[in-house]
Amino acid sequence: MSIECLKCENEVVKFELPDHIAAHFNYFPHLCNDCYYSCYSSQKAVEHEVMSNHSVLQNKAKNIYMHNLCLGIYKDCLLAKKYGHKYVLLYGLPI
């Protein structure tokens, strides 16, 4: 299932959307201790550890503001898919 990114209007596979949104803001909280690798997804951090035998420091650079911003945009993208862009622009996230 593809979801449109509200920032760039590209269609992105749903499970890749959080990483895609974080990349727009250069937000990568997981940092490799052995090279310059960084990522948003803890799953990709573990994959890097397994493939490279490196040690990734999970949430080493976590910023709660950036995390919540990315999460909010992700939820807006899902709402736009379900109800349309106009709904998101008029009402935003439901409380």
Chimera marker file (.cmm) of the C-alpha trace (Angstrom):
<marker_set name="trace">
<marker id="1" x="0.000" y="0.000" z="0.000" r="1" g="1" b="0" radius="0.5"/>
<marker id="2" x="1.448" y="3.348" z="-1.058" r="1" g="1" b="0" radius="0.5"/>
<marker id="3" x="0.847" y="6.596" z="0.787" r="1" g="1" b="0" radius="0.5"/>
<marker id="4" x="1.520" y="10.064" z="-0.611" r="1" g="1" b="0" radius="0.5"/>
<marker id="5" x="4.122" y="12.043" z="1.316" r="1" g="1" b="0" radius="0.5"/>
<marker id="6" x="2.528" y="15.405" z="2.085" r="1" g="1" b="0" radius="0.5"/>
<marker id="7" x="5.930" y="17.114" z="1.988" r="1" g="1" b="0" radius="0.5"/>
<marker id="8" x="7.146" y="16.020" z="-1.470" r="1" g="1" b="0" radius="0.5"/>
<marker id="9" x="4.005" y="14.382" z="-2.956" r="1" g="1" b="0" radius="0.5"/>
<marker id="10" x="5.893" y="11.167" z="-3.813" r="1" g="1" b="0" radius="0.5"/>
<marker id="11" x="4.144" y="7.831" z="-3.321" r="1" g="1" b="0" radius="0.5"/>
<marker id="12" x="5.937" y="5.826" z="-0.617" r="1" g="1" b="0" radius="0.5"/>
<marker id="13" x="5.277" y="2.310" z="0.677" r="1" g="1" b="0" radius="0.5"/>
<marker id="14" x="3.497" y="2.650" z="4.037" r="1" g="1" b="0" radius="0.5"/>
<marker id="15" x="6.145" y="0.869" z="6.130" r="1" g="1" b="0" radius="0.5"/>
<marker id="16" x="8.902" y="3.064" z="4.621" r="1" g="1" b="0" radius="0.5"/>
<marker id="17" x="7.035" y="6.339" z="5.155" r="1" g="1" b="0" radius="0.5"/>
<marker id="18" x="8.399" y="7.118" z="8.667" r="1" g="1" b="0" radius="0.5"/>
<marker id="19" x="11.990" y="6.793" z="7.363" r="1" g="1" b="0" radius="0.5"/>
<marker id="20" x="11.106" y="8.861" z="4.300" r="1" g="1" b="0" radius="0.5"/>
<marker id="21" x="9.645" y="11.679" z="6.409" r="1" g="1" b="0" radius="0.5"/>
<marker id="22" x="12.619" y="11.662" z="8.794" r="1" g="1" b="0" radius="0.5"/>
<marker id="23" x="14.974" y="11.948" z="5.807" r="1" g="1" b="0" radius="0.5"/>
<marker id="24" x="13.242" y="15.198" z="4.769" r="1" g="1" b="0" radius="0.5"/>
<marker id="25" x="14.423" y="16.693" z="8.059" r="1" g="1" b="0" radius="0.5"/>
<marker id="26" x="17.817" y="14.942" z="8.197" r="1" g="1" b="0" radius="0.5"/>
<marker id="27" x="16.662" y="13.289" z="11.423" r="1" g="1" b="0" radius="0.5"/>
<marker id="28" x="18.555" y="10.071" z="12.097" r="1" g="1" b="0" radius="0.5"/>
<marker id="29" x="18.609" y="9.190" z="15.819" r="1" g="1" b="0" radius="0.5"/>
<marker id="30" x="20.449" y="5.857" z="15.457" r="1" g="1" b="0" radius="0.5"/>
<marker id="31" x="24.212" y="6.269" z="14.962" r="1" g="1" b="0" radius="0.5"/>
<marker id="32" x="26.846" y="3.659" z="14.161" r="1" g="1" b="0" radius="0.5"/>
<marker id="33" x="29.741" y="3.659" z="16.596" r="1" g="1" b="0" radius="0.5"/>
<marker id="34" x="32.138" y="2.263" z="13.970" r="1" g="1" b="0" radius="0.5"/>
<marker id="35" x="31.359" y="4.223" z="10.788" r="1" g="1" b="0" radius="0.5"/>
<marker id="36" x="29.301" y="7.191" z="9.578" r="1" g="1" b="0" radius="0.5"/>
<marker id="37" x="26.053" y="5.215" z="9.150" r="1" g="1" b="0" radius="0.5"/>
<marker id="38" x="22.913" y="6.733" z="10.677" r="1" g="1" b="0" radius="0.5"/>
<marker id="39" x="19.228" y="5.972" z="10.254" r="1" g="1" b="0" radius="0.5"/>
<marker id="40" x="15.730" y="6.654" z="11.561" r="1" g="1" b="0" radius="0.5"/>
<marker id="41" x="14.514" y="3.058" z="11.800" r="1" g="1" b="0" radius="0.5"/>
<marker id="42" x="15.610" y="0.813" z="14.664" r="1" g="1" b="0" radius="0.5"/>
<marker id="43" x="15.046" y="-2.141" z="12.314" r="1" g="1" b="0" radius="0.5"/>
<marker id="44" x="17.540" y="-0.708" z="9.821" r="1" g="1" b="0" radius="0.5"/>
<marker id="45" x="19.959" y="-0.081" z="12.693" r="1" g="1" b="0" radius="0.5"/>
<marker id="46" x="19.818" y="-3.766" z="13.623" r="1" g="1" b="0" radius="0.5"/>
<marker id="47" x="20.232" y="-4.763" z="9.953" r="1" g="1" b="0" radius="0.5"/>
<marker id="48" x="23.358" y="-2.589" z="9.769" r="1" g="1" b="0" radius="0.5"/>
<marker id="49" x="24.754" y="-4.248" z="12.893" r="1" g="1" b="0" radius="0.5"/>
<marker id="50" x="24.154" y="-7.736" z="11.474" r="1" g="1" b="0" radius="0.5"/>
<marker id="51" x="25.495" y="-6.974" z="7.978" r="1" g="1" b="0" radius="0.5"/>
<marker id="52" x="28.580" y="-5.008" z="9.060" r="1" g="1" b="0" radius="0.5"/>
<marker id="53" x="29.293" y="-6.407" z="12.532" r="1" g="1" b="0" radius="0.5"/>
<marker id="54" x="29.265" y="-2.802" z="13.782" r="1" g="1" b="0" radius="0.5"/>
<marker id="55" x="27.699" y="-1.416" z="16.942" r="1" g="1" b="0" radius="0.5"/>
<marker id="56" x="24.795" y="1.000" z="16.443" r="1" g="1" b="0" radius="0.5"/>
<marker id="57" x="23.873" y="3.313" z="19.307" r="1" g="1" b="0" radius="0.5"/>
<marker id="58" x="20.078" y="3.340" z="19.206" r="1" g="1" b="0" radius="0.5"/>
<marker id="59" x="18.427" y="6.672" z="20.014" r="1" g="1" b="0" radius="0.5"/>
<marker id="60" x="21.847" y="8.243" z="20.622" r="1" g="1" b="0" radius="0.5"/>
<marker id="61" x="20.750" y="11.397" z="18.817" r="1" g="1" b="0" radius="0.5"/>
<marker id="62" x="17.016" y="11.203" z="19.618" r="1" g="1" b="0" radius="0.5"/>
<marker id="63" x="15.304" y="14.562" z="19.696" r="1" g="1" b="0" radius="0.5"/>
<marker id="64" x="11.771" y="14.344" z="21.089" r="1" g="1" b="0" radius="0.5"/>
<marker id="65" x="10.665" y="17.430" z="19.132" r="1" g="1" b="0" radius="0.5"/>
<marker id="66" x="11.859" y="15.974" z="15.803" r="1" g="1" b="0" radius="0.5"/>
<marker id="67" x="10.459" y="12.556" z="16.693" r="1" g="1" b="0" radius="0.5"/>
<marker id="68" x="7.005" y="14.015" z="17.395" r="1" g="1" b="0" radius="0.5"/>
<marker id="69" x="7.149" y="16.209" z="14.279" r="1" g="1" b="0" radius="0.5"/>
<marker id="70" x="7.883" y="13.192" z="12.062" r="1" g="1" b="0" radius="0.5"/>
<marker id="71" x="5.185" y="11.151" z="13.815" r="1" g="1" b="0" radius="0.5"/>
<marker id="72" x="2.641" y="13.937" z="13.328" r="1" g="1" b="0" radius="0.5"/>
<marker id="73" x="3.410" y="14.228" z="9.613" r="1" g="1" b="0" radius="0.5"/>
<marker id="74" x="3.172" y="10.436" z="9.275" r="1" g="1" b="0" radius="0.5"/>
<marker id="75" x="-0.285" y="10.481" z="10.892" r="1" g="1" b="0" radius="0.5"/>
<marker id="76" x="-1.343" y="13.379" z="8.639" r="1" g="1" b="0" radius="0.5"/>
<marker id="77" x="-0.269" y="11.357" z="5.574" r="1" g="1" b="0" radius="0.5"/>
<marker id="78" x="-2.405" y="8.420" z="6.744" r="1" g="1" b="0" radius="0.5"/>
<marker id="79" x="-5.385" y="10.726" z="7.355" r="1" g="1" b="0" radius="0.5"/>
<marker id="80" x="-4.943" y="12.294" z="3.906" r="1" g="1" b="0" radius="0.5"/>
<marker id="81" x="-4.989" y="8.826" z="2.343" r="1" g="1" b="0" radius="0.5"/>
<marker id="82" x="-8.197" y="7.939" z="4.190" r="1" g="1" b="0" radius="0.5"/>
<marker id="83" x="-10.125" y="11.241" z="4.105" r="1" g="1" b="0" radius="0.5"/>
<marker id="84" x="-8.334" y="13.388" z="1.504" r="1" g="1" b="0" radius="0.5"/>
<marker id="85" x="-5.917" y="16.304" z="1.690" r="1" g="1" b="0" radius="0.5"/>
<marker id="86" x="-8.668" y="18.831" z="2.355" r="1" g="1" b="0" radius="0.5"/>
<marker id="87" x="-9.582" y="17.086" z="5.630" r="1" g="1" b="0" radius="0.5"/>
<marker id="88" x="-6.012" y="17.295" z="6.897" r="1" g="1" b="0" radius="0.5"/>
<marker id="89" x="-5.669" y="20.952" z="5.918" r="1" g="1" b="0" radius="0.5"/>
<marker id="90" x="-8.976" y="21.910" z="7.539" r="1" g="1" b="0" radius="0.5"/>
<marker id="91" x="-8.925" y="19.794" z="10.681" r="1" g="1" b="0" radius="0.5"/>
<marker id="92" x="-5.409" y="18.448" z="11.222" r="1" g="1" b="0" radius="0.5"/>
<marker id="93" x="-4.930" y="15.600" z="13.632" r="1" g="1" b="0" radius="0.5"/>
<marker id="94" x="-7.975" y="14.617" z="15.691" r="1" g="1" b="0" radius="0.5"/>
<marker id="95" x="-7.638" y="15.065" z="19.450" r="1" g="1" b="0" radius="0.5"/>
<link id1="1" id2="2" r="1" g="1" b="0" radius="0.2"/>
<link id1="2" id2="3" r="1" g="1" b="0" radius="0.2"/>
<link id1="3" id2="4" r="1" g="1" b="0" radius="0.2"/>
<link id1="4" id2="5" r="1" g="1" b="0" radius="0.2"/>
<link id1="5" id2="6" r="1" g="1" b="0" radius="0.2"/>
<link id1="6" id2="7" r="1" g="1" b="0" radius="0.2"/>
<link id1="7" id2="8" r="1" g="1" b="0" radius="0.2"/>
<link id1="8" id2="9" r="1" g="1" b="0" radius="0.2"/>
<link id1="9" id2="10" r="1" g="1" b="0" radius="0.2"/>
<link id1="10" id2="11" r="1" g="1" b="0" radius="0.2"/>
<link id1="11" id2="12" r="1" g="1" b="0" radius="0.2"/>
<link id1="12" id2="13" r="1" g="1" b="0" radius="0.2"/>
<link id1="13" id2="14" r="1" g="1" b="0" radius="0.2"/>
<link id1="14" id2="15" r="1" g="1" b="0" radius="0.2"/>
<link id1="15" id2="16" r="1" g="1" b="0" radius="0.2"/>
<link id1="16" id2="17" r="1" g="1" b="0" radius="0.2"/>
<link id1="17" id2="18" r="1" g="1" b="0" radius="0.2"/>
<link id1="18" id2="19" r="1" g="1" b="0" radius="0.2"/>
<link id1="19" id2="20" r="1" g="1" b="0" radius="0.2"/>
<link id1="20" id2="21" r="1" g="1" b="0" radius="0.2"/>
<link id1="21" id2="22" r="1" g="1" b="0" radius="0.2"/>
<link id1="22" id2="23" r="1" g="1" b="0" radius="0.2"/>
<link id1="23" id2="24" r="1" g="1" b="0" radius="0.2"/>
<link id1="24" id2="25" r="1" g="1" b="0" radius="0.2"/>
<link id1="25" id2="26" r="1" g="1" b="0" radius="0.2"/>
<link id1="26" id2="27" r="1" g="1" b="0" radius="0.2"/>
<link id1="27" id2="28" r="1" g="1" b="0" radius="0.2"/>
<link id1="28" id2="29" r="1" g="1" b="0" radius="0.2"/>
<link id1="29" id2="30" r="1" g="1" b="0" radius="0.2"/>
<link id1="30" id2="31" r="1" g="1" b="0" radius="0.2"/>
<link id1="31" id2="32" r="1" g="1" b="0" radius="0.2"/>
<link id1="32" id2="33" r="1" g="1" b="0" radius="0.2"/>
<link id1="33" id2="34" r="1" g="1" b="0" radius="0.2"/>
<link id1="34" id2="35" r="1" g="1" b="0" radius="0.2"/>
<link id1="35" id2="36" r="1" g="1" b="0" radius="0.2"/>
<link id1="36" id2="37" r="1" g="1" b="0" radius="0.2"/>
<link id1="37" id2="38" r="1" g="1" b="0" radius="0.2"/>
<link id1="38" id2="39" r="1" g="1" b="0" radius="0.2"/>
<link id1="39" id2="40" r="1" g="1" b="0" radius="0.2"/>
<link id1="40" id2="41" r="1" g="1" b="0" radius="0.2"/>
<link id1="41" id2="42" r="1" g="1" b="0" radius="0.2"/>
<link id1="42" id2="43" r="1" g="1" b="0" radius="0.2"/>
<link id1="43" id2="44" r="1" g="1" b="0" radius="0.2"/>
<link id1="44" id2="45" r="1" g="1" b="0" radius="0.2"/>
<link id1="45" id2="46" r="1" g="1" b="0" radius="0.2"/>
<link id1="46" id2="47" r="1" g="1" b="0" radius="0.2"/>
<link id1="47" id2="48" r="1" g="1" b="0" radius="0.2"/>
<link id1="48" id2="49" r="1" g="1" b="0" radius="0.2"/>
<link id1="49" id2="50" r="1" g="1" b="0" radius="0.2"/>
<link id1="50" id2="51" r="1" g="1" b="0" radius="0.2"/>
<link id1="51" id2="52" r="1" g="1" b="0" radius="0.2"/>
<link id1="52" id2="53" r="1" g="1" b="0" radius="0.2"/>
<link id1="53" id2="54" r="1" g="1" b="0" radius="0.2"/>
<link id1="54" id2="55" r="1" g="1" b="0" radius="0.2"/>
<link id1="55" id2="56" r="1" g="1" b="0" radius="0.2"/>
<link id1="56" id2="57" r="1" g="1" b="0" radius="0.2"/>
<link id1="57" id2="58" r="1" g="1" b="0" radius="0.2"/>
<link id1="58" id2="59" r="1" g="1" b="0" radius="0.2"/>
<link id1="59" id2="60" r="1" g="1" b="0" radius="0.2"/>
<link id1="60" id2="61" r="1" g="1" b="0" radius="0.2"/>
<link id1="61" id2="62" r="1" g="1" b="0" radius="0.2"/>
<link id1="62" id2="63" r="1" g="1" b="0" radius="0.2"/>
<link id1="63" id2="64" r="1" g="1" b="0" radius="0.2"/>
<link id1="64" id2="65" r="1" g="1" b="0" radius="0.2"/>
<link id1="65" id2="66" r="1" g="1" b="0" radius="0.2"/>
<link id1="66" id2="67" r="1" g="1" b="0" radius="0.2"/>
<link id1="67" id2="68" r="1" g="1" b="0" radius="0.2"/>
<link id1="68" id2="69" r="1" g="1" b="0" radius="0.2"/>
<link id1="69" id2="70" r="1" g="1" b="0" radius="0.2"/>
<link id1="70" id2="71" r="1" g="1" b="0" radius="0.2"/>
<link id1="71" id2="72" r="1" g="1" b="0" radius="0.2"/>
<link id1="72" id2="73" r="1" g="1" b="0" radius="0.2"/>
<link id1="73" id2="74" r="1" g="1" b="0" radius="0.2"/>
<link id1="74" id2="75" r="1" g="1" b="0" radius="0.2"/>
<link id1="75" id2="76" r="1" g="1" b="0" radius="0.2"/>
<link id1="76" id2="77" r="1" g="1" b="0" radius="0.2"/>
<link id1="77" id2="78" r="1" g="1" b="0" radius="0.2"/>
<link id1="78" id2="79" r="1" g="1" b="0" radius="0.2"/>
<link id1="79" id2="80" r="1" g="1" b="0" radius="0.2"/>
<link id1="80" id2="81" r="1" g="1" b="0" radius="0.2"/>
<link id1="81" id2="82" r="1" g="1" b="0" radius="0.2"/>
<link id1="82" id2="83" r="1" g="1" b="0" radius="0.2"/>
<link id1="83" id2="84" r="1" g="1" b="0" radius="0.2"/>
<link id1="84" id2="85" r="1" g="1" b="0" radius="0.2"/>
<link id1="85" id2="86" r="1" g="1" b="0" radius="0.2"/>
<link id1="86" id2="87" r="1" g="1" b="0" radius="0.2"/>
<link id1="87" id2="88" r="1" g="1" b="0" radius="0.2"/>
<link id1="88" id2="89" r="1" g="1" b="0" radius="0.2"/>
<link id1="89" id2="90" r="1" g="1" b="0" radius="0.2"/>
<link id1="90" id2="91" r="1" g="1" b="0" radius="0.2"/>
<link id1="91" id2="92" r="1" g="1" b="0" radius="0.2"/>
<link id1="92" id2="93" r="1" g="1" b="0" radius="0.2"/>
<link id1="93" id2="94" r="1" g="1" b="0" radius="0.2"/>
<link id1="94" id2="95" r="1" g="1" b="0" radius="0.2"/>
</marker_set>
